[in-house]
Amino acid sequence: MREFYVAGRGTLAPWAPPQQLLTSGPYRFSRNPMYLGVLTILAGWCVLWDSPALLGYALLFAIGFHLRVLIAEEPWAARRFGEEWSRYRARVRRWL
């Protein structure tokens, strides 16, 4: 989240998005590190509690995150950051 405020000069809120494309910190390795963090926590809970129901919950979150990225976030970034986004997208994977 620090990267959103410092490097991106914005927030996580849709009404105050980053003004700069985030390419530093964890964004050097993944275009979606915060979503990966949430999914890692959910995966840990699945292992800890050996719960099929929790696994289903985690899978629904993973699908939801993926669809949000494909349908909303990446098209927005392409419109907002243009060629800079294209270069970043070619260099850094969506997830891992």
Phi and psi restraints in degrees (value plus and minus 20) as a CYANA .aco file:
   2 ARG   PHI     -76.7   -36.7
   2 ARG   PSI     -60.3   -20.3
   3 GLU   PHI     -80.4   -40.4
   3 GLU   PSI     -56.9   -16.9
   4 PHE   PHI     -80.7   -40.7
   4 PHE   PSI     -62.7   -22.7
   5 TYR   PHI     -97.9   -57.9
   5 TYR   PSI     -64.9   -24.9
   6 VAL   PHI    -105.5   -65.5
   6 VAL   PSI     -80.7   -40.7
   7 ALA   PHI     -96.4   -56.4
   7 ALA   PSI     -58.6   -18.6
   8 GLY   PHI    -107.1   -67.1
   8 GLY   PSI     -34.0     6.0
   9 ARG   PHI      33.4    73.4
   9 ARG   PSI      25.4    65.4
  10 GLY   PHI    -176.5  -136.5
  10 GLY   PSI    -181.5  -141.5
  11 THR   PHI    -153.1  -113.1
  11 THR   PSI    -199.9  -159.9
  12 LEU   PHI     -97.2   -57.2
  12 LEU   PSI     -37.9     2.1
  13 ALA   PHI     -89.8   -49.8
  13 ALA   PSI     118.1   158.1
  14 PRO   PHI     -81.4   -41.4
  14 PRO   PSI     -46.8    -6.8
  15 TRP   PHI    -102.2   -62.2
  15 TRP   PSI     -26.4    13.6
  16 ALA   PHI    -161.6  -121.6
  16 ALA   PSI      41.6    81.6
  17 PRO   PHI     -90.6   -50.6
  17 PRO   PSI     146.9   186.9
  18 PRO   PHI     -79.1   -39.1
  18 PRO   PSI     123.6   163.6
  19 GLN   PHI    -110.9   -70.9
  19 GLN   PSI     -39.3     0.7
  20 GLN   PHI    -138.5   -98.5
  20 GLN   PSI     126.1   166.1
  21 LEU   PHI     -88.7   -48.7
  21 LEU   PSI     109.7   149.7
  22 LEU   PHI    -102.1   -62.1
  22 LEU   PSI      95.8   135.8
  23 THR   PHI    -151.8  -111.8
  23 THR   PSI     -13.8    26.2
  24 SER   PHI    -131.2   -91.2
  24 SER   PSI     156.9   196.9
  25 GLY   PHI      40.8    80.8
  25 GLY   PSI    -158.7  -118.7
  26 PRO   PHI     -87.0   -47.0
  26 PRO   PSI     -36.8     3.2
  27 TYR   PHI     -92.7   -52.7
  27 TYR   PSI     -25.4    14.6
  28 ARG   PHI     -93.4   -53.4
  28 ARG   PSI     -43.9    -3.9
  29 PHE   PHI    -128.9   -88.9
  29 PHE   PSI     -46.4    -6.4
  30 SER   PHI    -168.2  -128.2
  30 SER   PSI     122.4   162.4
  31 ARG   PHI     -97.5   -57.5
  31 ARG   PSI     -31.4     8.6
  32 ASN   PHI    -157.4  -117.4
  32 ASN   PSI      37.5    77.5
  33 PRO   PHI     -87.5   -47.5
  33 PRO   PSI     -49.4    -9.4
  34 MET   PHI     -89.9   -49.9
  34 MET   PSI     -60.4   -20.4
  35 TYR   PHI     -83.4   -43.4
  35 TYR   PSI     -60.3   -20.3
  36 LEU   PHI     -81.7   -41.7
  36 LEU   PSI     -57.6   -17.6
  37 GLY   PHI     -81.8   -41.8
  37 GLY   PSI     -65.7   -25.7
  38 VAL   PHI     -82.5   -42.5
  38 VAL   PSI     -64.8   -24.8
  39 LEU   PHI     -86.0   -46.0
  39 LEU   PSI     -52.8   -12.8
  40 THR   PHI     -85.9   -45.9
  40 THR   PSI     -61.8   -21.8
  41 ILE   PHI     -82.2   -42.2
  41 ILE   PSI     -66.0   -26.0
  42 LEU   PHI     -82.1   -42.1
  42 LEU   PSI     -60.2   -20.2
  43 ALA   PHI     -83.3   -43.3
  43 ALA   PSI     -59.9   -19.9
  44 GLY   PHI     -81.9   -41.9
  44 GLY   PSI     -61.8   -21.8
  45 TRP   PHI     -83.0   -43.0
  45 TRP   PSI     -59.6   -19.6
  46 CYS   PHI     -79.4   -39.4
  46 CYS   PSI     -63.0   -23.0
  47 VAL   PHI     -89.0   -49.0
  47 VAL   PSI     -65.5   -25.5
  48 LEU   PHI     -79.7   -39.7
  48 LEU   PSI     -65.1   -25.1
  49 TRP   PHI    -122.1   -82.1
  49 TRP   PSI     -19.6    20.4
  50 ASP   PHI      24.6    64.6
  50 ASP   PSI      34.0    74.0
  51 SER   PHI    -133.9   -93.9
  51 SER   PSI      93.9   133.9
  52 PRO   PHI     -82.0   -42.0
  52 PRO   PSI     -55.2   -15.2
  53 ALA   PHI     -84.6   -44.6
  53 ALA   PSI     -61.9   -21.9
  54 LEU   PHI     -87.5   -47.5
  54 LEU   PSI     -54.4   -14.4
  55 LEU   PHI     -82.2   -42.2
  55 LEU   PSI     -63.2   -23.2
  56 GLY   PHI     -80.9   -40.9
  56 GLY   PSI     -61.4   -21.4
  57 TYR   PHI     -80.5   -40.5
  57 TYR   PSI     -65.9   -25.9
  58 ALA   PHI     -83.7   -43.7
  58 ALA   PSI     -60.3   -20.3
  59 LEU   PHI     -84.8   -44.8
  59 LEU   PSI     -58.7   -18.7
  60 LEU   PHI     -82.9   -42.9
  60 LEU   PSI     -61.1   -21.1
  61 PHE   PHI     -83.2   -43.2
  61 PHE   PSI     -63.6   -23.6
  62 ALA   PHI     -81.2   -41.2
  62 ALA   PSI     -63.6   -23.6
  63 ILE   PHI     -84.5   -44.5
  63 ILE   PSI     -64.1   -24.1
  64 GLY   PHI     -81.4   -41.4
  64 GLY   PSI     -64.4   -24.4
  65 PHE   PHI     -81.4   -41.4
  65 PHE   PSI     -65.2   -25.2
  66 HIS   PHI     -81.2   -41.2
  66 HIS   PSI     -65.7   -25.7
  67 LEU   PHI     -84.5   -44.5
  67 LEU   PSI     -60.0   -20.0
  68 ARG   PHI     -81.5   -41.5
  68 ARG   PSI     -63.0   -23.0
  69 VAL   PHI     -83.6   -43.6
  69 VAL   PSI     -66.6   -26.6
  70 LEU   PHI     -87.7   -47.7
  70 LEU   PSI     -62.8   -22.8
  71 ILE   PHI    -105.5   -65.5
  71 ILE   PSI     -56.2   -16.2
  72 ALA   PHI    -134.9   -94.9
  72 ALA   PSI     -74.4   -34.4
  73 GLU   PHI     -92.4   -52.4
  73 GLU   PSI     -65.8   -25.8
  74 GLU   PHI     -88.3   -48.3
  74 GLU   PSI     -62.1   -22.1
  75 PRO   PHI     -81.5   -41.5
  75 PRO   PSI     -58.3   -18.3
  76 TRP   PHI     -81.9   -41.9
  76 TRP   PSI     -66.5   -26.5
  77 ALA   PHI     -81.7   -41.7
  77 ALA   PSI     -59.0   -19.0
  78 ALA   PHI     -83.3   -43.3
  78 ALA   PSI     -62.6   -22.6
  79 ARG   PHI     -88.2   -48.2
  79 ARG   PSI     -61.8   -21.8
  80 ARG   PHI     -94.8   -54.8
  80 ARG   PSI     -60.8   -20.8
  81 PHE   PHI    -133.2   -93.2
  81 PHE   PSI     -25.1    14.9
  82 GLY   PHI      31.5    71.5
  82 GLY   PSI    -142.9  -102.9
  83 GLU   PHI     -83.7   -43.7
  83 GLU   PSI     -54.0   -14.0
  84 GLU   PHI     -81.0   -41.0
  84 GLU   PSI     -60.7   -20.7
  85 TRP   PHI     -84.3   -44.3
  85 TRP   PSI     -62.9   -22.9
  86 SER   PHI     -80.4   -40.4
  86 SER   PSI     -63.1   -23.1
  87 ARG   PHI     -85.9   -45.9
  87 ARG   PSI     -63.3   -23.3
  88 TYR   PHI     -83.6   -43.6
  88 TYR   PSI     -64.9   -24.9
  89 ARG   PHI     -81.1   -41.1
  89 ARG   PSI     -56.6   -16.6
  90 ALA   PHI     -91.0   -51.0
  90 ALA   PSI     -47.1    -7.1
  91 ARG   PHI    -112.5   -72.5
  91 ARG   PSI     -52.3   -12.3
  92 VAL   PHI    -141.3  -101.3
  92 VAL   PSI     112.6   152.6
  93 ARG   PHI     -92.6   -52.6
  93 ARG   PSI     136.1   176.1
  94 ARG   PHI     -82.8   -42.8
  94 ARG   PSI     -64.9   -24.9
  95 TRP   PHI    -134.4   -94.4
  95 TRP   PSI     -93.5   -53.5
